[in-house]
Amino acid sequence: MSKLPDTPVTFPNIAEQLARFATDLRGEELPPAVWAKSVHHIVDAIGLGFASHHFPFAAPGLAGIAAAGATGEACVIGSPLRLSARDAAMANGYLMHGLDFDDTHPASIVHPTVACLPAALALAETRDLSWGELLAAYAGGMETCIRLGQSVNGGFHHAGFHATGLLSHFSAAVVASRLLGLSAEQCIGAQGIAASTASGVQVFLENGAWTKRLHPGWGAMAGISAAHLVQQGFKAPLRPYEGKFAFFETHMQTHVGEVDFASIAKGLGERWTLLDTAIKPYPVCHFIHGCAEAALQLHAELLTRGPVARITCELPEATLPIVAEPAAAKAVPRSDYEAKFSAPFVVAACLLKGRFGLKELEDDSLVDAETLALTQRVRCIKEEGSPFPKYFSGALTVEFETGEVLTRRVPVNLGSGERALTREDIVTKFKGTAGIVLAPTRLDAVLGALLEARPDTPVRAITRLLGQ
């Protein structure tokens, strides 16, 4: 394999430290907690990939990807399509993230599994690699994605970028480098190329467009492309993160001084940030989860009291522009995607129904007169003393026409920290997502294959169960 040309750049730099860590990882050497946590998140993402086929966004997206792409050996979850590794990774990223029900790392505000798994799954399958090799690449990509994200303290979102749309390019480049057997020097170059492709603006919030769903798959395609380019001797930038006109300067601009560069590589291999990633219990923007849970806690009491006069939803200040503004539009979501990003709608539905699952995003739920009437009574304000972004906290106050007031506060959202979902919770969620489209016998076969896979299990033994 070719090696990047010598340059006068002084090492170490961030890209080098990430590259050396990721290319040296071995699946059988991963700490047991990291292995188990990784498997749980992979199970969760694949279940969501299946479930997306039940919704109208799946077919047009897959048709467009297939029309622009190439046939090949890589599976597309829940579909008869067999595409090239790049195109299958793009398709699977689209499906895994399509419901916005996938995992989130709170401090980095990024969906790390969809930023890593699509590339890992496609390349491990087409190269006939083992489950242990896939897990090693996935873990290296997860640490890359999360550490880059948490270094900016939510700064990408404040600047108008979807962090997953940006960082999936880098994490997928690292994953692809590991699975293609590239050197650390080549992995640096793959990250360098990713700095020129990384994008993902949040303009989808204006009308509930489908572009956010596409972001991690596009990043997977770009990362795989970057790794192949350097493998063939393509000359790439070698300081993609901290150099002049590099990624952080161009995307953070006047706030680049707030980036904690030193934190990115600190404790690599000793402190695993992926262990802090939260699996979602509700299929809505993670910023709303604290308030959603508070509303669910108040559901039973709502049934025994009189009419509601007003509901006050307290949210971390930085999240208000995304899930609470403009207030008039959030009160009447026009699509399932707009509903996922509407704190008033989610809170109203939770209060009235005592649940919030995929059914609450169906067309009939979006036009439910009782829910929309209650949504009009919700106002969103800044939550004082929020632990955000460590946790997605929230509080709810319900005032009744009788003058009675009920309040619930959720400082640590379900799924995060000490409230992480258990293996049983994750299995239950998988049955509720993949079970929408899979027969029980096939669902059990897929779940068993994922949970029982060993380091030497061929990835193809698993992917043959994932297509249609």
C-alpha positions as a printed NumPy array, in Angstrom:
array([[  0.   ,   0.   ,   0.   ],
       [  1.157,   3.519,  -0.766],
       [  2.172,   5.936,   1.966],
       [  1.368,   9.601,   2.13 ],
       [  4.253,  11.812,   0.994],
       [  6.471,  13.412,   3.603],
       [  5.546,  16.978,   4.572],
       [  7.022,  19.567,   6.911],
       [  3.973,  19.278,   9.214],
       [  4.99 ,  18.662,  12.817],
       [  3.298,  15.735,  14.567],
       [  1.54 ,  14.74 ,  16.676],
       [ -1.694,  16.383,  15.641],
       [ -5.308,  15.451,  16.339],
       [ -5.807,  13.466,  13.144],
       [ -2.653,  11.452,  13.835],
       [ -3.654,  10.615,  17.39 ],
       [ -7.108,   9.47 ,  16.279],
       [ -5.608,   7.499,  13.393],
       [ -3.057,   5.648,  15.496],
       [ -5.661,   4.785,  18.098],
       [ -8.228,   3.516,  15.585],
       [ -5.894,   1.538,  13.318],
       [ -4.38 ,  -0.284,  16.307],
       [ -7.717,  -1.41 ,  17.788],
       [ -8.536,  -5.116,  17.854],
       [-12.002,  -6.445,  18.558],
       [-10.864,  -9.167,  20.935],
       [ -9.008,  -6.553,  22.991],
       [-11.988,  -4.252,  23.544],
       [-13.016,  -3.987,  27.222],
       [-16.087,  -6.169,  27.919],
       [-18.213,  -3.105,  28.75 ],
       [-17.274,  -1.479,  25.427],
       [-18.061,  -4.663,  23.491],
       [-21.451,  -5.117,  25.189],
       [-22.409,  -1.457,  24.834],
       [-21.416,  -1.462,  21.16 ],
       [-23.561,  -4.522,  20.435],
       [-26.575,  -2.919,  22.138],
       [-26.269,   0.213,  20.017],
       [-25.829,  -1.801,  16.832],
       [-28.954,  -3.833,  17.658],
       [-30.861,  -0.604,  18.22 ],
       [-29.74 ,   0.947,  14.911],
       [-30.517,  -2.145,  12.833],
       [-33.995,  -2.355,  14.352],
       [-34.588,   1.221,  13.245],
       [-33.306,   0.413,   9.774],
       [-36.035,  -2.194,   9.429],
       [-38.743,   0.023,  10.929],
       [-38.103,   2.887,   8.504],
       [-39.58 ,   0.829,   5.663],
       [-43.001,   1.329,   7.254],
       [-42.848,   5.075,   6.607],
       [-43.224,   7.023,   3.342],
       [-39.734,   8.531,   3.285],
       [-37.968,   5.171,   2.857],
       [-38.943,   4.166,  -0.691],
       [-38.147,   7.459,  -2.504],
       [-34.801,   7.789,  -0.753],
       [-33.747,   4.233,  -1.549],
       [-34.932,   4.578,  -5.134],
       [-32.828,   7.701,  -5.6  ],
       [-29.743,   6.131,  -4.02 ],
       [-30.096,   3.02 ,  -6.175],
       [-30.67 ,   5.055,  -9.357],
       [-27.516,   7.083,  -8.777],
       [-25.478,   4.182,  -7.44 ],
       [-24.172,   0.808,  -8.506],
       [-25.176,  -2.763,  -7.836],
       [-22.859,  -4.827,  -5.694],
       [-22.557,  -7.275,  -2.815],
       [-23.636,  -5.14 ,   0.172],
       [-27.063,  -5.547,   1.733],
       [-29.585,  -2.801,   2.364],
       [-31.486,  -3.481,   5.588],
       [-35.022,  -4.744,   4.932],
       [-34.65 ,  -4.458,   1.155],
       [-33.848,  -6.763,  -1.782],
       [-31.33 ,  -4.2  ,  -3.032],
       [-27.677,  -5.256,  -3.23 ],
       [-25.429,  -2.277,  -3.813],
       [-21.778,  -1.286,  -3.819],
       [-20.347,  -0.727,  -0.352],
       [-20.531,   3.068,  -0.734],
       [-24.129,   3.066,  -1.885],
       [-25.306,   0.479,   0.655],
       [-23.681,   2.502,   3.448],
       [-25.518,   5.581,   2.236],
       [-28.83 ,   3.697,   2.093],
       [-28.417,   2.104,   5.519],
       [-27.42 ,   5.411,   7.077],
       [-30.596,   6.919,   5.651],
       [-32.722,   4.119,   7.098],
       [-31.041,   3.993,  10.512],
       [-31.405,   7.746,  11.048],
       [-34.695,   8.179,   9.215],
       [-36.915,   7.984,  12.31 ],
       [-34.632,  10.114,  14.509],
       [-35.005,   7.354,  17.084],
       [-31.286,   6.458,  17.093],
       [-28.761,   6.978,  19.863],
       [-27.281,  10.322,  20.935],
       [-24.189,  11.253,  22.893],
       [-25.484,  14.081,  25.121],
       [-22.286,  16.085,  25.529],
       [-21.413,  15.997,  21.823],
       [-25.038,  16.264,  20.604],
       [-24.25 ,  13.751,  17.888],
       [-25.855,  10.489,  16.72 ],
       [-22.654,   8.42 ,  16.737],
       [-23.83 ,   4.949,  15.724],
       [-25.311,   6.134,  12.424],
       [-22.076,   8.055,  11.853],
       [-20.078,   4.799,  12.074],
       [-22.139,   1.638,  11.586],
       [-23.274,   2.115,   7.948],
       [-19.663,   2.247,   6.719],
       [-18.585,  -0.546,   9.06 ],
       [-21.395,  -2.88 ,   8.042],
       [-20.987,  -2.389,   4.297],
       [-17.206,  -2.738,   4.204],
       [-17.044,  -5.657,   6.654],
       [-19.618,  -7.51 ,   4.556],
       [-18.041,  -6.866,   1.163],
       [-14.551,  -7.681,   2.44 ],
       [-15.793, -10.823,   4.235],
       [-14.443,  -9.702,   7.616],
       [-15.285, -10.885,  11.122],
       [-17.648,  -9.404,  13.683],
       [-14.634,  -8.59 ,  15.876],
       [-13.09 ,  -6.535,  13.077],
       [-16.37 ,  -4.691,  12.548],
       [-16.644,  -3.939,  16.286],
       [-13.08 ,  -2.622,  16.424],
       [-13.686,  -0.27 ,  13.487],
       [-17.027,   0.813,  14.942],
       [-15.475,   1.584,  18.344],
       [-12.69 ,   3.629,  16.767],
       [-15.214,   5.586,  14.725],
       [-17.436,   6.161,  17.75 ],
       [-14.576,   7.66 ,  19.771],
       [-13.639,   9.865,  16.814],
       [-17.157,  11.164,  16.279],
       [-17.998,  11.738,  19.946],
       [-14.72 ,  13.385,  20.904],
       [-14.823,  15.793,  17.97 ],
       [-18.395,  16.681,  18.852],
       [-17.97 ,  17.266,  22.556],
       [-14.956,  19.52 ,  22.001],
       [-17.248,  22.305,  20.73 ],
       [-19.855,  22.184,  23.532],
       [-22.822,  22.293,  21.153],
       [-21.161,  24.87 ,  18.923],
       [-22.024,  23.232,  15.616],
       [-25.759,  23.435,  16.286],
       [-25.463,  27.059,  17.361],
       [-23.762,  27.796,  14.035],
       [-26.59 ,  26.154,  12.089],
       [-24.965,  22.782,  11.391],
       [-26.274,  19.305,  12.179],
       [-23.311,  17.849,  14.061],
       [-23.909,  14.302,  12.813],
       [-23.944,  15.576,   9.243],
       [-20.483,  17.031,   9.793],
       [-18.773,  14.427,  11.928],
       [-20.007,  11.321,  10.099],
       [-17.534,  12.183,   7.317],
       [-14.597,  11.892,   9.725],
       [-15.799,   8.876,  11.689],
       [-16.668,   6.989,   8.509],
       [-13.228,   7.815,   7.1  ],
       [-11.644,   6.338,  10.229],
       [-13.903,   3.262,  10.101],
       [-13.159,   2.703,   6.421],
       [ -9.417,   3.135,   6.929],
       [ -9.447,   0.469,   9.633],
       [-11.453,  -2.035,   7.578],
       [ -9.453,  -1.449,   4.386],
       [ -6.26 ,  -2.159,   6.338],
       [ -4.76 ,   1.295,   5.798],
       [ -1.811,   2.63 ,   7.74 ],
       [ -2.146,   5.345,  10.361],
       [ -0.603,   7.79 ,   7.88 ],
       [ -3.252,   6.959,   5.297],
       [ -6.003,   7.292,   7.92 ],
       [ -4.741,  10.812,   8.61 ],
       [ -5.163,  11.596,   4.932],
       [ -8.67 ,  10.14 ,   4.849],
       [ -9.625,  12.507,   7.657],
       [ -7.991,  15.31 ,   5.7  ],
       [-10.232,  14.659,   2.719],
       [-13.267,  14.511,   5.017],
       [-12.602,  18.106,   6.05 ],
       [-13.453,  19.141,   2.486],
       [-16.674,  17.138,   2.259],
       [-18.149,  17.604,   5.764],
       [-21.379,  19.556,   5.756],
       [-24.971,  19.321,   6.91 ],
       [-26.974,  22.494,   7.433],
       [-30.117,  22.523,   9.563],
       [-32.327,  24.24 ,   7.008],
       [-34.54 ,  21.122,   7.108],
       [-36.117,  22.616,  10.254],
       [-37.934,  25.147,   8.067],
       [-40.308,  22.672,   6.44 ],
       [-39.558,  19.221,   7.819],
       [-37.478,  18.295,   4.762],
       [-35.837,  14.88 ,   4.55 ],
       [-32.237,  16.07 ,   4.219],
       [-31.327,  15.433,   7.87 ],
       [-32.182,  11.777,   7.332],
       [-29.623,  11.708,   4.53 ],
       [-26.734,  13.289,   6.458],
       [-25.085,  10.24 ,   8.109],
       [-25.435,   8.103,   4.986],
       [-23.846,  10.835,   2.906],
       [-21.039,  11.004,   5.462],
       [-20.561,   7.227,   5.193],
       [-20.293,   7.453,   1.417],
       [-17.797,  10.321,   1.698],
       [-15.701,   8.564,   4.344],
       [-15.446,   5.359,   2.331],
       [-14.502,   7.401,  -0.752],
       [-11.815,   9.264,   1.194],
       [-10.226,   6.034,   2.424],
       [-10.121,   4.584,  -1.09 ],
       [ -8.571,   7.772,  -2.454],
       [ -5.64 ,   7.758,  -0.037],
       [ -5.211,   4.024,  -0.555],
       [ -4.467,   4.831,  -4.178],
       [ -1.932,   7.559,  -3.337],
       [ -4.177,  10.647,  -3.409],
       [ -2.426,  13.589,  -1.751],
       [ -4.555,  14.788,   1.152],
       [ -4.43 ,  17.531,   3.821],
       [ -2.694,  16.319,   6.978],
       [ -3.973,  18.793,   9.572],
       [ -7.712,  18.815,   8.96 ],
       [ -8.799,  19.953,  12.404],
       [ -6.475,  22.566,  13.849],
       [ -4.799,  24.011,  10.759],
       [ -5.567,  27.417,   9.245],
       [ -8.766,  27.253,   7.173],
       [ -9.277,  23.745,   8.587],
       [-12.484,  22.197,   9.87 ],
       [-12.917,  23.88 ,  13.241],
       [-11.925,  27.335,  12.037],
       [-14.244,  27.256,   9.037],
       [-17.23 ,  25.763,  10.864],
       [-16.904,  27.515,  14.235],
       [-15.545,  30.782,  12.776],
       [-15.536,  33.485,  15.48 ],
       [-16.102,  30.819,  18.154],
       [-13.086,  28.7  ,  17.208],
       [-11.365,  29.909,  20.377],
       [-13.967,  27.984,  22.38 ],
       [-12.941,  24.612,  20.919],
       [-11.259,  22.344,  23.479],
       [ -8.678,  20.826,  21.144],
       [ -6.79 ,  19.098,  23.956],
       [ -9.833,  17.08 ,  25.003],
       [-10.205,  15.286,  21.671],
       [ -7.374,  12.792,  22.077],
       [ -7.097,  12.909,  25.875],
       [ -7.387,   9.44 ,  27.411],
       [ -7.925,   7.598,  24.127],
       [ -8.194,   3.892,  24.909],
       [ -8.47 ,   4.552,  28.629],
       [-11.659,   6.614,  28.893],
       [-14.301,   5.377,  26.459],
       [-16.736,   8.145,  25.623],
       [-19.011,   5.755,  23.736],
       [-20.081,   4.346,  27.116],
       [-21.879,   7.647,  27.768],
       [-24.021,   7.397,  24.633],
       [-27.769,   7.286,  25.283],
       [-30.279,   5.058,  23.492],
       [-33.58 ,   6.842,  22.959],
       [-36.775,   5.592,  24.603],
       [-38.902,   8.013,  22.522],
       [-38.727,   8.658,  18.728],
       [-38.311,  12.437,  18.992],
       [-35.463,  14.937,  19.154],
       [-33.402,  14.127,  22.241],
       [-33.663,  17.76 ,  23.383],
       [-37.338,  17.12 ,  24.225],
       [-36.858,  13.915,  26.226],
       [-36.759,  15.484,  29.686],
       [-40.045,  17.316,  29.134],
       [-41.604,  14.292,  27.42 ],
       [-40.848,  12.126,  30.424],
       [-42.199,  14.772,  32.803],
       [-45.41 ,  14.841,  30.753],
       [-45.714,  11.06 ,  30.866],
       [-45.357,  11.18 ,  34.65 ],
       [-48.241,  13.661,  34.837],
       [-50.549,  11.776,  32.447],
       [-52.469,   9.833,  35.088],
       [-53.022,  12.91 ,  37.238],
       [-54.286,  14.867,  34.243],
       [-57.168,  12.412,  33.891],
       [-58.498,  13.14 ,  37.396],
       [-58.508,  16.92 ,  37.182],
       [-60.404,  19.611,  35.316],
       [-59.531,  21.417,  32.088],
       [-55.957,  22.607,  31.531],
       [-55.422,  26.354,  31.467],
       [-51.722,  26.525,  30.631],
       [-48.631,  24.323,  30.298],
       [-45.104,  25.645,  30.793],
       [-42.324,  23.59 ,  29.274],
       [-38.81 ,  24.324,  30.576],
       [-35.98 ,  23.408,  28.212],
       [-32.235,  24.071,  28.064],
       [-31.823,  27.514,  26.518],
       [-29.618,  26.343,  23.634],
       [-32.332,  23.926,  22.452],
       [-35.182,  26.433,  22.201],
       [-34.464,  27.561,  18.605],
       [-34.624,  23.935,  17.442],
       [-37.622,  22.491,  19.317],
       [-39.656,  25.537,  20.399],
       [-39.3  ,  28.248,  17.745],
       [-41.127,  29.677,  15.908],
       [-43.885,  28.974,  18.398],
       [-46.767,  29.255,  15.911],
       [-45.25 ,  26.651,  13.578],
       [-44.322,  24.266,  16.39 ],
       [-47.933,  24.301,  17.594],
       [-49.18 ,  22.79 ,  14.3  ],
       [-46.586,  20.337,  12.907],
       [-47.265,  19.498,   9.266],
       [-45.365,  16.211,   9.134],
       [-43.976,  13.488,  11.362],
       [-40.55 ,  15.112,  11.118],
       [-41.827,  18.499,  12.212],
       [-43.625,  16.758,  15.084],
       [-40.376,  15.145,  16.256],
       [-38.884,  18.613,  16.655],
       [-41.925,  20.199,  18.318],
       [-41.75 ,  20.297,  22.108],
       [-45.368,  21.556,  22.359],
       [-46.746,  18.701,  20.245],
       [-44.727,  15.971,  21.974],
       [-45.606,  17.253,  25.447],
       [-49.309,  17.518,  24.604],
       [-49.419,  13.997,  23.146],
       [-47.575,  12.541,  26.153],
       [-49.942,  14.245,  28.588],
       [-53.051,  13.036,  26.804],
       [-52.024,   9.517,  25.762],
       [-49.513,   8.463,  28.382],
       [-47.115,   7.206,  25.727],
       [-45.077,   8.381,  22.749],
       [-44.023,   5.799,  20.199],
       [-43.959,   5.519,  16.435],
       [-47.777,   5.344,  16.355],
       [-47.924,   8.895,  17.716],
       [-46.187,  10.043,  14.52 ],
       [-48.733,   8.488,  12.14 ],
       [-50.881,  10.85 ,  10.05 ],
       [-54.011,  10.436,  12.16 ],
       [-52.092,  11.359,  15.325],
       [-50.727,  14.525,  13.732],
       [-54.24 ,  15.839,  13.083],
       [-55.79 ,  14.684,  16.358],
       [-57.998,  17.599,  17.42 ],
       [-57.573,  17.057,  21.175],
       [-53.778,  16.975,  20.918],
       [-53.619,  20.085,  18.739],
       [-55.958,  21.969,  21.073],
       [-53.709,  21.193,  24.037],
       [-50.602,  22.065,  22.009],
       [-51.926,  25.632,  21.767],
       [-51.728,  25.916,  25.551],
       [-48.016,  25.041,  25.733],
       [-45.363,  27.706,  26.087],
       [-41.64 ,  26.986,  26.196],
       [-39.147,  28.869,  28.352],
       [-35.515,  28.614,  29.404],
       [-34.788,  26.053,  32.114],
       [-32.639,  27.553,  34.843],
       [-29.765,  25.443,  36.171],
       [-29.994,  22.798,  33.462],
       [-27.162,  20.206,  33.348],
       [-27.349,  20.328,  29.521],
       [-25.469,  19.161,  27.506],
       [-24.443,  16.407,  29.922],
       [-28.091,  15.386,  30.113],
       [-31.235,  16.355,  28.202],
       [-33.107,  17.726,  31.178],
       [-36.532,  19.336,  31.29 ],
       [-39.437,  20.342,  33.488],
       [-43.17 ,  20.733,  33.071],
       [-45.746,  22.784,  34.946],
       [-49.442,  22.202,  34.289],
       [-51.917,  24.805,  35.519],
       [-55.584,  23.829,  35.686],
       [-58.599,  26.117,  35.433],
       [-59.328,  25.248,  39.056],
       [-56.091,  26.972,  40.049],
       [-54.323,  23.722,  40.911],
       [-50.73 ,  23.4  ,  39.686],
       [-48.671,  20.24 ,  39.053],
       [-44.937,  20.226,  38.329],
       [-42.46 ,  17.52 ,  37.363],
       [-38.739,  17.976,  36.8  ],
       [-36.436,  15.476,  35.045],
       [-32.747,  16.381,  35.587],
       [-31.387,  13.192,  33.93 ],
       [-33.32 ,  11.916,  30.921],
       [-34.2  ,   8.235,  30.674],
       [-31.499,   6.45 ,  28.679],
       [-28.6  ,   8.595,  29.924],
       [-26.025,   8.138,  32.678],
       [-27.199,   6.005,  35.568],
       [-30.585,   5.751,  33.842],
       [-29.197,   3.959,  30.776],
       [-31.524,   1.452,  29.104],
       [-30.876,  -2.175,  30.057],
       [-30.309,  -5.057,  27.655],
       [-33.945,  -6.067,  28.233],
       [-35.093,  -2.515,  27.404],
       [-33.112,  -2.58 ,  24.172],
       [-34.52 ,  -5.963,  23.157],
       [-38.033,  -4.663,  23.859],
       [-37.374,  -1.574,  21.758],
       [-35.983,  -3.703,  18.901],
       [-39.125,  -5.843,  18.908],
       [-41.216,  -2.686,  18.776],
       [-39.278,  -1.178,  15.869],
       [-38.189,  -4.089,  13.669],
       [-41.4  ,  -5.874,  14.659],
       [-43.394,  -3.385,  12.591],
       [-42.169,  -5.067,   9.41 ],
       [-40.699,  -8.454,  10.428],
       [-42.524, -11.667,  11.205],
       [-41.801, -12.952,  14.744],
       [-39.626, -15.878,  13.619],
       [-37.425, -13.685,  11.441],
       [-37.26 , -10.994,  14.125],
       [-35.988, -13.565,  16.634],
       [-33.428, -14.864,  14.136],
       [-31.993, -11.391,  13.481],
       [-31.94 , -10.507,  17.172],
       [-30.28 , -13.778,  18.105],
       [-27.611, -13.415,  15.43 ],
       [-26.701,  -9.923,  16.618],
       [-26.665, -10.69 ,  20.334],
       [-24.832, -14.005,  20.05 ],
       [-22.154, -13.016,  17.517],
       [-18.588, -13.776,  18.61 ],
       [-15.369, -12.025,  17.523],
       [-14.753, -14.678,  14.839],
       [-18.339, -14.742,  13.507],
       [-18.346, -13.781,   9.809],
       [-20.236, -10.551,   9.245],
       [-21.859, -12.167,   6.215],
       [-23.532, -14.689,   8.546],
       [-25.39 , -11.714,  10.015],
       [-25.983,  -9.559,   6.932],
       [-27.595, -12.468,   5.053],
       [-30.446, -12.098,   7.554],
       [-30.789,  -8.338,   7.106],
       [-31.844,  -8.   ,   3.475],
       [-35.224,  -8.97 ,   2.109]])
